[in-house]
Amino acid sequence: MTAKIFIWCGHPRRDSLSTALADAYQRGAEASGAEIRRQDLCDMEFDPDMKGYGPGLKMLLEPDLFDWQDNMKWASHLAWIYPIWWQGMPGKMKAAVDRALLPGFGFQYQNKGMGWDKLLKPRTADVIMTADTPTWWDRWAYHMPARRQVKNNVLGFCGVRVTDVKLFSPVKSVRPDTIDRWLKRAYFYGAEAGRR
């Protein structure tokens, strides 16, 4: 069966390392025969504010967020590629998640008790993040909050099994040959996902 992969590049700027990594991942996945859909956050237009949304109210989704939901439903595998800013997702990326990963789409609370249904099962995901913080320091000093956020509290909460979280860092002092290695690894990860 052909893998259906939705690649979401979560950097709000086009000329970014995240974009280059997403391009490499896509090339690898396509080389393995996967069907690809892709959205880049820098091209998405939507109101990040939740005004008008609350109990008994339904906020209409802009076309880019509707497409994002459609791509999430279509995919058997997700690839989220983005930078860590302040130990989490960039603000615009988090706003897209807040607006589109809603009850009734990503999850549904049960009527009794504290349980919920995970509506995005049985999808899997790769997450590739970049950071200025060295990997060892992120692990030792901060206990990897960005990793926990996406793996447990966002995708995992909705039933998506994150196969791995890759962190490429530190970016601010990286040499060109290291970037080349990172791009080759992203290509390999995409090719691997395309063969699943």
Z-matrix of the N, CA and C atoms (Angstrom, degrees):
N
C 1 1.454
C 2 1.530 1 109.47
N 3 1.318 2 116.50 1 135.94
C 4 1.464 3 121.67 2 -178.28
C 5 1.525 4 110.52 3 -72.45
N 6 1.334 5 115.56 4 131.29
C 7 1.466 6 120.31 5 176.78
C 8 1.526 7 109.81 6 -68.74
N 9 1.329 8 116.27 7 137.46
C 10 1.463 9 122.72 8 175.22
C 11 1.524 10 107.00 9 -111.00
N 12 1.323 11 116.35 10 109.98
C 13 1.461 12 121.06 11 -172.51
C 14 1.522 13 110.25 12 -115.82
N 15 1.325 14 114.86 13 126.69
C 16 1.463 15 121.58 14 173.20
C 17 1.519 16 108.26 15 -102.40
N 18 1.335 17 115.70 16 114.13
C 19 1.465 18 121.80 17 178.33
C 20 1.523 19 108.21 18 -97.59
N 21 1.320 20 115.86 19 124.07
C 22 1.461 21 121.04 20 176.59
C 23 1.517 22 108.14 21 -118.72
N 24 1.323 23 116.33 22 111.93
C 25 1.463 24 121.24 23 175.77
C 26 1.519 25 107.65 24 -90.15
N 27 1.321 26 115.88 25 113.54
C 28 1.456 27 121.51 26 -171.23
C 29 1.515 28 115.48 27 -96.46
N 30 1.316 29 118.10 28 24.79
C 31 1.466 30 120.13 29 175.74
C 32 1.524 31 108.42 30 -93.97
N 33 1.330 32 118.39 31 132.19
C 34 1.461 33 119.77 32 -178.01
C 35 1.529 34 114.51 33 -75.05
N 36 1.342 35 117.15 34 -2.93
C 37 1.461 36 121.29 35 177.73
C 38 1.520 37 109.51 36 -117.06
N 39 1.337 38 116.82 37 142.88
C 40 1.465 39 120.10 38 -177.39
C 41 1.517 40 112.59 39 -72.62
N 42 1.326 41 119.01 40 -44.55
C 43 1.460 42 122.29 41 -174.07
C 44 1.531 43 110.59 42 -84.88
N 45 1.310 44 115.64 43 67.06
C 46 1.463 45 120.15 44 -173.77
C 47 1.524 46 110.39 45 -125.71
N 48 1.315 47 114.84 46 162.07
C 49 1.463 48 120.35 47 173.52
C 50 1.527 49 109.95 48 -63.44
N 51 1.318 50 117.60 49 -35.96
C 52 1.466 51 120.86 50 178.16
C 53 1.529 52 110.85 51 -59.32
N 54 1.347 53 117.04 52 -40.46
C 55 1.458 54 120.58 53 178.29
C 56 1.530 55 110.67 54 -63.35
N 57 1.333 56 116.01 55 -43.94
C 58 1.472 57 119.74 56 179.32
C 59 1.526 58 110.90 57 -63.47
N 60 1.331 59 117.63 58 -39.39
C 61 1.467 60 120.96 59 177.57
C 62 1.527 61 111.00 60 -66.33
N 63 1.344 62 116.69 61 -40.23
C 64 1.469 63 120.32 62 177.71
C 65 1.526 64 110.55 63 -64.42
N 66 1.335 65 116.68 64 -39.56
C 67 1.472 66 120.32 65 177.16
C 68 1.525 67 110.54 66 -61.02
N 69 1.340 68 116.63 67 -45.19
C 70 1.469 69 120.63 68 -179.16
C 71 1.525 70 110.68 69 -65.38
N 72 1.331 71 117.51 70 -42.94
C 73 1.464 72 122.07 71 178.07
C 74 1.530 73 109.43 72 -59.31
N 75 1.331 74 116.56 73 -44.78
C 76 1.458 75 120.96 74 -179.13
C 77 1.528 76 111.05 75 -62.85
N 78 1.335 77 117.11 76 -43.87
C 79 1.467 78 119.62 77 178.92
C 80 1.527 79 110.79 78 -60.01
N 81 1.331 80 116.74 79 -42.20
C 82 1.460 81 120.16 80 178.85
C 83 1.509 82 112.53 81 -64.10
N 84 1.330 83 116.50 82 -43.60
C 85 1.464 84 120.57 83 -179.46
C 86 1.530 85 110.91 84 -65.67
N 87 1.332 86 116.71 85 -41.77
C 88 1.464 87 120.15 86 179.24
C 89 1.529 88 110.94 87 -66.41
N 90 1.328 89 117.03 88 -35.80
C 91 1.467 90 120.25 89 178.10
C 92 1.523 91 111.57 90 -64.39
N 93 1.326 92 116.95 91 -25.27
C 94 1.467 93 121.46 92 178.04
C 95 1.525 94 112.26 93 -91.68
N 96 1.329 95 117.25 94 3.95
C 97 1.460 96 120.68 95 174.98
C 98 1.513 97 115.92 96 91.63
N 99 1.336 98 117.88 97 9.80
C 100 1.465 99 120.05 98 -179.18
C 101 1.521 100 111.36 99 -72.94
N 102 1.338 101 115.55 100 149.85
C 103 1.461 102 121.37 101 168.19
C 104 1.525 103 107.08 102 -84.74
N 105 1.322 104 116.65 103 136.13
C 106 1.462 105 121.18 104 -174.09
C 107 1.516 106 110.86 105 -122.35
N 108 1.311 107 115.13 106 137.08
C 109 1.456 108 122.69 107 161.43
C 110 1.528 109 105.41 108 -123.72
N 111 1.331 110 115.43 109 144.77
C 112 1.465 111 118.21 110 -176.81
C 113 1.527 112 110.27 111 -143.43
N 114 1.319 113 114.09 112 142.17
C 115 1.459 114 121.01 113 169.65
C 116 1.521 115 107.88 114 -132.23
N 117 1.334 116 115.01 115 141.13
C 118 1.459 117 121.46 116 175.12
C 119 1.521 118 107.64 117 -111.24
N 120 1.308 119 115.97 118 128.01
C 121 1.459 120 121.27 119 -177.55
C 122 1.523 121 111.50 120 -55.11
N 123 1.328 122 117.04 121 -35.06
C 124 1.468 123 120.19 122 -177.87
C 125 1.528 124 112.09 123 -63.03
N 126 1.319 125 118.50 124 -20.73
C 127 1.466 126 122.21 125 179.20
C 128 1.528 127 112.78 126 -96.46
N 129 1.324 128 117.18 127 -9.19
C 130 1.459 129 120.39 128 -175.58
C 131 1.528 130 110.71 129 -83.02
N 132 1.331 131 115.33 130 136.14
C 133 1.463 132 121.03 131 178.32
C 134 1.524 133 108.94 132 -120.94
N 135 1.323 134 115.51 133 123.37
C 136 1.456 135 121.53 134 178.95
C 137 1.519 136 108.16 135 -165.53
N 138 1.323 137 115.10 136 160.76
C 139 1.459 138 121.09 137 176.73
C 140 1.523 139 108.12 138 -82.55
N 141 1.331 140 118.40 139 120.36
C 142 1.463 141 119.15 140 -179.07
C 143 1.526 142 113.48 141 -74.79
N 144 1.315 143 116.82 142 -10.65
C 145 1.457 144 121.57 143 -175.91
C 146 1.529 145 110.62 144 -81.60
N 147 1.316 146 116.41 145 144.89
C 148 1.470 147 121.65 146 178.90
C 149 1.524 148 111.86 147 -95.43
N 150 1.327 149 118.15 148 17.76
C 151 1.470 150 119.84 149 -178.39
C 152 1.530 151 109.85 150 -59.48
N 153 1.295 152 114.74 151 140.54
C 154 1.457 153 119.46 152 -179.81
C 155 1.514 154 113.83 153 84.95
N 156 1.347 155 116.69 154 1.65
C 157 1.465 156 119.01 155 179.69
C 158 1.520 157 108.78 156 -114.18
N 159 1.313 158 116.28 157 133.35
C 160 1.451 159 120.27 158 179.17
C 161 1.512 160 109.63 159 176.89
N 162 1.338 161 117.08 160 -171.25
C 163 1.466 162 119.96 161 -179.67
C 164 1.527 163 111.20 162 -54.69
N 165 1.327 164 115.74 163 126.42
C 166 1.455 165 121.14 164 177.94
C 167 1.516 166 114.28 165 79.73
N 168 1.337 167 117.60 166 -2.58
C 169 1.462 168 121.14 167 -179.76
C 170 1.518 169 109.64 168 -115.24
N 171 1.305 170 116.15 169 145.18
C 172 1.464 171 120.50 170 178.25
C 173 1.520 172 108.21 171 -123.52
N 174 1.316 173 115.78 172 122.91
C 175 1.454 174 120.70 173 179.36
C 176 1.518 175 108.64 174 -91.41
N 177 1.315 176 117.16 175 128.65
C 178 1.454 177 120.80 176 180.00
C 179 1.525 178 110.14 177 -72.17
N 180 1.329 179 115.51 178 140.64
C 181 1.457 180 120.60 179 178.94
C 182 1.522 181 110.52 180 -86.40
N 183 1.328 182 115.62 181 139.43
C 184 1.452 183 120.68 182 172.18
C 185 1.531 184 108.88 183 -68.74
N 186 1.356 185 118.15 184 160.56
C 187 1.470 186 120.45 185 -177.02
C 188 1.530 187 114.23 186 -53.77
N 189 1.340 188 118.40 187 -39.41
C 190 1.465 189 119.28 188 -178.60
C 191 1.528 190 111.96 189 -66.85
N 192 1.321 191 117.48 190 -35.42
C 193 1.468 192 119.80 191 177.59
C 194 1.528 193 110.77 192 -74.60
N 195 1.320 194 116.71 193 -35.48
C 196 1.463 195 119.78 194 175.06
C 197 1.526 196 109.99 195 -62.71
N 198 1.342 197 116.87 196 -43.46
C 199 1.467 198 121.07 197 177.22
C 200 1.527 199 110.68 198 -62.02
N 201 1.333 200 116.78 199 -39.52
C 202 1.462 201 121.74 200 178.72
C 203 1.536 202 109.97 201 -59.78
N 204 1.323 203 116.44 202 -46.93
C 205 1.468 204 120.16 203 176.99
C 206 1.526 205 110.97 204 -60.51
N 207 1.326 206 116.72 205 -44.43
C 208 1.458 207 121.32 206 -179.93
C 209 1.529 208 110.66 207 -61.04
N 210 1.321 209 117.02 208 -41.90
C 211 1.469 210 120.81 209 177.88
C 212 1.521 211 111.96 210 -65.49
N 213 1.328 212 116.84 211 -38.64
C 214 1.468 213 120.63 212 177.63
C 215 1.527 214 110.47 213 -63.33
N 216 1.333 215 117.17 214 -42.20
C 217 1.471 216 120.91 215 179.69
C 218 1.528 217 111.64 216 -68.13
N 219 1.316 218 116.55 217 -38.07
C 220 1.465 219 122.02 218 -177.33
C 221 1.526 220 112.08 219 -67.09
N 222 1.312 221 116.65 220 -36.54
C 223 1.469 222 121.88 221 -169.45
C 224 1.525 223 112.84 222 -74.95
N 225 1.322 224 114.52 223 148.68
C 226 1.466 225 120.96 224 166.91
C 227 1.523 226 110.30 225 -97.16
N 228 1.337 227 116.39 226 -19.41
C 229 1.465 228 122.18 227 -179.16
C 230 1.523 229 108.99 228 -142.32
N 231 1.310 230 116.47 229 140.89
C 232 1.461 231 122.78 230 179.97
C 233 1.522 232 109.68 231 -113.87
N 234 1.320 233 116.04 232 149.66
C 235 1.465 234 121.57 233 170.64
C 236 1.524 235 107.21 234 -132.66
N 237 1.334 236 115.94 235 110.28
C 238 1.461 237 121.25 236 177.29
C 239 1.521 238 107.08 237 -104.13
N 240 1.325 239 116.24 238 124.92
C 241 1.461 240 122.09 239 -174.67
C 242 1.523 241 107.62 240 -130.06
N 243 1.347 242 116.28 241 119.58
C 244 1.464 243 118.92 242 -172.80
C 245 1.523 244 111.43 243 -164.71
N 246 1.350 245 116.71 244 165.26
C 247 1.462 246 120.33 245 176.98
C 248 1.530 247 110.98 246 -88.63
N 249 1.302 248 115.73 247 152.28
C 250 1.469 249 120.73 248 170.56
C 251 1.526 250 107.47 249 -86.79
N 252 1.327 251 115.04 250 121.85
C 253 1.469 252 121.13 251 174.26
C 254 1.518 253 107.06 252 -121.92
N 255 1.325 254 117.02 253 124.57
C 256 1.463 255 122.37 254 -178.94
C 257 1.532 256 111.04 255 51.76
N 258 1.327 257 115.53 256 43.53
C 259 1.464 258 124.04 257 176.09
C 260 1.526 259 113.76 258 62.00
N 261 1.323 260 116.54 259 30.65
C 262 1.459 261 120.53 260 175.53
C 263 1.523 262 110.55 261 -160.83
N 264 1.318 263 115.73 262 -165.39
C 265 1.461 264 121.58 263 177.91
C 266 1.525 265 110.08 264 -73.01
N 267 1.345 266 117.82 265 153.50
C 268 1.468 267 119.41 266 168.63
C 269 1.535 268 110.37 267 -56.16
N 270 1.330 269 115.73 268 149.48
C 271 1.464 270 120.58 269 -174.38
C 272 1.514 271 113.99 270 -54.90
N 273 1.332 272 117.96 271 -42.58
C 274 1.470 273 120.08 272 -178.32
C 275 1.526 274 110.69 273 -67.38
N 276 1.334 275 116.63 274 -35.74
C 277 1.468 276 120.07 275 177.56
C 278 1.522 277 110.55 276 -65.33
N 279 1.332 278 115.82 277 -45.10
C 280 1.466 279 120.25 278 178.70
C 281 1.532 280 110.23 279 -62.92
N 282 1.337 281 117.02 280 -36.81
C 283 1.466 282 120.47 281 178.23
C 284 1.533 283 111.07 282 -63.78
N 285 1.334 284 117.01 283 -38.76
C 286 1.472 285 119.83 284 177.26
C 287 1.517 286 110.57 285 -63.64
N 288 1.332 287 117.00 286 -41.44
C 289 1.463 288 121.33 287 177.24
C 290 1.529 289 109.82 288 -63.51
N 291 1.334 290 116.67 289 -45.30
C 292 1.462 291 120.70 290 179.44
C 293 1.526 292 111.59 291 -59.47
N 294 1.323 293 116.60 292 -40.47
C 295 1.455 294 121.18 293 -175.33
C 296 1.526 295 113.57 294 -78.77
N 297 1.361 296 117.44 295 -35.33
C 298 1.469 297 119.71 296 -169.31
C 299 1.525 298 114.98 297 -108.72
N 300 1.304 299 118.14 298 -23.77
C 301 1.476 300 120.36 299 -178.75
C 302 1.527 301 108.39 300 -92.35
N 303 1.316 302 113.83 301 72.58
C 304 1.465 303 121.89 302 -167.42
C 305 1.527 304 112.82 303 -101.82
N 306 1.345 305 116.52 304 163.49
C 307 1.456 306 119.54 305 169.79
C 308 1.531 307 109.52 306 -56.79
N 309 1.317 308 115.43 307 136.54
C 310 1.451 309 120.50 308 -176.58
C 311 1.517 310 112.73 309 93.64
N 312 1.325 311 117.02 310 -16.16
C 313 1.458 312 120.97 311 175.31
C 314 1.527 313 110.85 312 -114.81
N 315 1.309 314 118.08 313 -60.00
C 316 1.466 315 120.70 314 -178.84
C 317 1.524 316 113.16 315 -90.00
N 318 1.306 317 116.69 316 -28.02
C 319 1.463 318 122.35 317 -176.63
C 320 1.513 319 108.29 318 -158.88
N 321 1.325 320 115.84 319 167.19
C 322 1.466 321 120.18 320 175.55
C 323 1.516 322 108.58 321 -147.49
N 324 1.319 323 116.08 322 120.70
C 325 1.456 324 119.24 323 176.37
C 326 1.525 325 109.86 324 -66.38
N 327 1.326 326 115.91 325 142.10
C 328 1.456 327 120.77 326 177.62
C 329 1.526 328 109.58 327 -81.35
N 330 1.332 329 116.16 328 153.61
C 331 1.468 330 120.84 329 -174.72
C 332 1.517 331 112.84 330 -64.37
N 333 1.326 332 116.96 331 -32.44
C 334 1.469 333 119.93 332 -177.94
C 335 1.520 334 109.34 333 -119.29
N 336 1.298 335 116.08 334 141.66
C 337 1.456 336 120.51 335 176.34
C 338 1.520 337 112.57 336 78.92
N 339 1.337 338 114.71 337 -165.54
C 340 1.462 339 121.84 338 -175.03
C 341 1.527 340 112.83 339 -102.33
N 342 1.326 341 117.96 340 5.71
C 343 1.462 342 121.32 341 -174.65
C 344 1.520 343 113.52 342 -78.08
N 345 1.316 344 114.79 343 166.69
C 346 1.458 345 121.15 344 176.84
C 347 1.524 346 109.27 345 -149.63
N 348 1.318 347 115.92 346 156.06
C 349 1.460 348 122.86 347 176.20
C 350 1.520 349 108.59 348 -95.31
N 351 1.318 350 115.82 349 135.72
C 352 1.462 351 121.98 350 -179.38
C 353 1.526 352 107.88 351 -94.66
N 354 1.323 353 116.08 352 102.59
C 355 1.460 354 121.35 353 -168.38
C 356 1.527 355 114.49 354 -83.06
N 357 1.322 356 118.37 355 -8.06
C 358 1.470 357 119.77 356 -179.67
C 359 1.529 358 113.10 357 -102.63
N 360 1.345 359 117.19 358 12.13
C 361 1.460 360 119.54 359 171.10
C 362 1.519 361 108.30 360 -63.60
N 363 1.306 362 121.68 361 150.73
C 364 1.467 363 129.60 362 -1.87
C 365 1.525 364 112.34 363 -102.94
N 366 1.335 365 118.24 364 36.57
C 367 1.463 366 120.71 365 -177.44
C 368 1.528 367 112.15 366 -63.94
N 369 1.336 368 113.85 367 157.37
C 370 1.461 369 121.70 368 174.17
C 371 1.526 370 107.73 369 -120.36
N 372 1.334 371 115.62 370 168.91
C 373 1.464 372 118.86 371 -179.08
C 374 1.522 373 111.06 372 -152.62
N 375 1.328 374 114.38 373 146.59
C 376 1.459 375 123.06 374 163.74
C 377 1.516 376 106.99 375 -104.73
N 378 1.314 377 116.66 376 141.24
C 379 1.463 378 121.43 377 174.07
C 380 1.520 379 107.19 378 -125.00
N 381 1.324 380 115.83 379 125.98
C 382 1.458 381 121.57 380 176.45
C 383 1.523 382 107.03 381 -120.11
N 384 1.333 383 116.21 382 121.90
C 385 1.456 384 121.57 383 -178.97
C 386 1.525 385 109.49 384 -122.17
N 387 1.328 386 115.45 385 152.43
C 388 1.453 387 121.76 386 172.46
C 389 1.523 388 108.43 387 -118.69
N 390 1.322 389 116.04 388 155.28
C 391 1.459 390 119.75 389 -179.81
C 392 1.522 391 110.09 390 -158.65
N 393 1.321 392 114.92 391 157.58
C 394 1.460 393 120.19 392 170.71
C 395 1.524 394 111.11 393 -83.29
N 396 1.319 395 116.77 394 -26.11
C 397 1.464 396 121.60 395 179.16
C 398 1.519 397 110.21 396 -70.64
N 399 1.325 398 118.47 397 128.24
C 400 1.472 399 119.32 398 176.38
C 401 1.530 400 111.19 399 -59.22
N 402 1.317 401 115.93 400 146.07
C 403 1.457 402 121.81 401 -176.53
C 404 1.522 403 111.92 402 -55.75
N 405 1.327 404 116.51 403 -44.87
C 406 1.475 405 119.53 404 -177.96
C 407 1.515 406 111.16 405 -63.48
N 408 1.348 407 118.65 406 -36.29
C 409 1.460 408 121.23 407 179.96
C 410 1.532 409 110.61 408 -72.33
N 411 1.328 410 116.65 409 -38.72
C 412 1.467 411 120.65 410 177.27
C 413 1.523 412 110.30 411 -59.76
N 414 1.330 413 115.82 412 -39.75
C 415 1.464 414 120.52 413 179.76
C 416 1.536 415 111.47 414 -72.12
N 417 1.309 416 117.00 415 -47.50
C 418 1.463 417 121.49 416 -171.35
C 419 1.527 418 112.38 417 -78.35
N 420 1.325 419 117.12 418 -47.24
C 421 1.466 420 120.53 419 -173.40
C 422 1.525 421 113.00 420 -88.71
N 423 1.332 422 117.35 421 -38.29
C 424 1.461 423 120.49 422 -173.51
C 425 1.527 424 113.81 423 -104.31
N 426 1.322 425 117.97 424 -14.52
C 427 1.472 426 122.92 425 -179.41
C 428 1.532 427 112.64 426 63.71
N 429 1.333 428 116.62 427 31.09
C 430 1.464 429 124.78 428 170.54
C 431 1.536 430 114.42 429 55.52
N 432 1.333 431 119.00 430 55.87
C 433 1.471 432 119.78 431 -177.47
C 434 1.526 433 113.73 432 -64.29
N 435 1.342 434 117.99 433 -36.37
C 436 1.469 435 119.30 434 -179.09
C 437 1.528 436 110.45 435 -66.30
N 438 1.318 437 115.90 436 -38.40
C 439 1.469 438 120.59 437 177.47
C 440 1.529 439 110.24 438 -63.20
N 441 1.322 440 116.37 439 -47.25
C 442 1.475 441 120.10 440 -179.74
C 443 1.524 442 111.00 441 -63.78
N 444 1.350 443 116.27 442 -38.47
C 445 1.459 444 119.76 443 -179.11
C 446 1.524 445 111.36 444 -56.86
N 447 1.335 446 116.18 445 -53.01
C 448 1.463 447 119.07 446 -174.08
C 449 1.525 448 111.77 447 -76.38
N 450 1.334 449 117.06 448 -39.46
C 451 1.469 450 120.03 449 -175.12
C 452 1.525 451 112.30 450 -73.39
N 453 1.319 452 117.12 451 -44.65
C 454 1.469 453 120.87 452 -174.45
C 455 1.526 454 113.52 453 -97.46
N 456 1.332 455 115.63 454 -46.50
C 457 1.463 456 119.91 455 -166.96
C 458 1.522 457 114.47 456 -92.96
N 459 1.332 458 118.15 457 -14.14
C 460 1.466 459 120.03 458 178.22
C 461 1.528 460 109.25 459 -115.09
N 462 1.327 461 117.38 460 -75.62
C 463 1.466 462 119.16 461 -176.49
C 464 1.529 463 112.05 462 -67.18
N 465 1.310 464 117.25 463 -47.05
C 466 1.462 465 120.18 464 -179.98
C 467 1.516 466 112.44 465 -60.68
N 468 1.324 467 117.08 466 -37.39
C 469 1.456 468 121.89 467 179.06
C 470 1.526 469 111.04 468 -59.69
N 471 1.342 470 115.94 469 -30.64
C 472 1.472 471 121.11 470 -178.38
C 473 1.525 472 113.02 471 -96.47
N 474 1.333 473 117.59 472 4.30
C 475 1.454 474 120.83 473 175.18
C 476 1.513 475 115.18 474 96.73
N 477 1.338 476 117.98 475 4.54
C 478 1.459 477 121.13 476 178.44
C 479 1.530 478 108.67 477 -84.33
N 480 1.332 479 116.20 478 125.10
C 481 1.470 480 120.12 479 178.66
C 482 1.520 481 108.79 480 -87.90
N 483 1.327 482 115.44 481 113.29
C 484 1.460 483 120.68 482 179.39
C 485 1.523 484 107.95 483 -79.34
N 486 1.335 485 115.77 484 115.31
C 487 1.464 486 120.28 485 -177.24
C 488 1.511 487 111.27 486 -71.04
N 489 1.326 488 116.88 487 -35.60
C 490 1.458 489 119.94 488 177.76
C 491 1.517 490 109.21 489 -166.72
N 492 1.321 491 115.56 490 152.40
C 493 1.459 492 122.51 491 171.46
C 494 1.521 493 106.42 492 -117.11
N 495 1.333 494 115.94 493 118.43
C 496 1.453 495 120.81 494 179.26
C 497 1.514 496 108.52 495 -104.31
N 498 1.331 497 116.48 496 133.00
C 499 1.455 498 121.58 497 178.25
C 500 1.515 499 108.98 498 -118.05
N 501 1.334 500 116.19 499 117.88
C 502 1.450 501 121.74 500 175.12
C 503 1.531 502 108.27 501 -99.41
N 504 1.321 503 116.68 502 116.32
C 505 1.459 504 120.25 503 -177.32
C 506 1.538 505 109.10 504 -162.96
N 507 1.343 506 116.92 505 163.71
C 508 1.463 507 128.86 506 -7.46
C 509 1.527 508 110.93 507 -81.82
N 510 1.338 509 116.10 508 138.26
C 511 1.460 510 121.84 509 -176.58
C 512 1.524 511 111.54 510 -78.20
N 513 1.330 512 117.43 511 -37.39
C 514 1.473 513 119.24 512 -170.18
C 515 1.525 514 113.34 513 -64.73
N 516 1.313 515 118.18 514 -22.49
C 517 1.463 516 120.25 515 -179.38
C 518 1.531 517 112.25 516 -117.00
N 519 1.329 518 117.05 517 17.73
C 520 1.460 519 120.82 518 -172.72
C 521 1.529 520 111.33 519 -73.71
N 522 1.325 521 115.57 520 144.29
C 523 1.459 522 122.18 521 177.14
C 524 1.529 523 109.24 522 -92.86
N 525 1.340 524 117.90 523 154.60
C 526 1.469 525 120.84 524 -179.43
C 527 1.526 526 113.23 525 -56.56
N 528 1.330 527 118.54 526 -37.35
C 529 1.465 528 119.34 527 -179.75
C 530 1.526 529 111.80 528 -67.30
N 531 1.349 530 116.82 529 -30.18
C 532 1.466 531 120.14 530 176.04
C 533 1.522 532 110.28 531 -70.59
N 534 1.328 533 117.28 532 -40.39
C 535 1.467 534 119.99 533 176.27
C 536 1.523 535 110.08 534 -60.10
N 537 1.327 536 117.02 535 -41.35
C 538 1.471 537 120.15 536 177.44
C 539 1.524 538 111.01 537 -59.07
N 540 1.329 539 116.56 538 -41.14
C 541 1.481 540 120.28 539 177.64
C 542 1.518 541 110.87 540 -64.36
N 543 1.320 542 116.71 541 -41.99
C 544 1.459 543 120.69 542 178.81
C 545 1.535 544 110.84 543 -61.91
N 546 1.329 545 116.89 544 -41.86
C 547 1.463 546 120.48 545 179.71
C 548 1.526 547 111.09 546 -65.29
N 549 1.324 548 116.76 547 -37.59
C 550 1.466 549 120.11 548 176.56
C 551 1.523 550 110.84 549 -65.56
N 552 1.324 551 116.33 550 -38.77
C 553 1.471 552 119.74 551 177.72
C 554 1.522 553 110.54 552 -65.62
N 555 1.338 554 117.29 553 -41.38
C 556 1.468 555 120.32 554 178.62
C 557 1.531 556 110.13 555 -62.48
N 558 1.330 557 117.04 556 -40.32
C 559 1.468 558 121.03 557 176.22
C 560 1.530 559 109.78 558 -59.72
N 561 1.327 560 116.37 559 -45.32
C 562 1.469 561 121.48 560 179.73
C 563 1.531 562 110.44 561 -61.54
N 564 1.342 563 117.52 562 -43.75
C 565 1.464 564 120.23 563 179.75
C 566 1.533 565 110.68 564 -61.99
N 567 1.330 566 116.49 565 -41.08
C 568 1.463 567 119.70 566 177.90
C 569 1.514 568 112.32 567 -65.03
N 570 1.350 569 115.81 568 -42.05
C 571 1.463 570 119.81 569 178.81
C 572 1.519 571 110.71 570 -63.34
N 573 1.309 572 116.50 571 -39.99
C 574 1.462 573 121.89 572 178.74
C 575 1.532 574 110.26 573 -63.30
N 576 1.336 575 116.24 574 -44.02
C 577 1.465 576 119.85 575 179.01
C 578 1.524 577 110.94 576 -64.21
N 579 1.315 578 116.92 577 -36.83
C 580 1.456 579 121.19 578 -179.27
C 581 1.516 580 113.27 579 -66.83
N 582 1.328 581 116.83 580 -22.24
C 583 1.472 582 120.68 581 -179.93
C 584 1.530 583 112.57 582 -89.02
N 585 1.319 584 118.39 583 -8.79
C 586 1.472 585 120.16 584 -176.35
C 587 1.518 586 110.81 585 -70.51
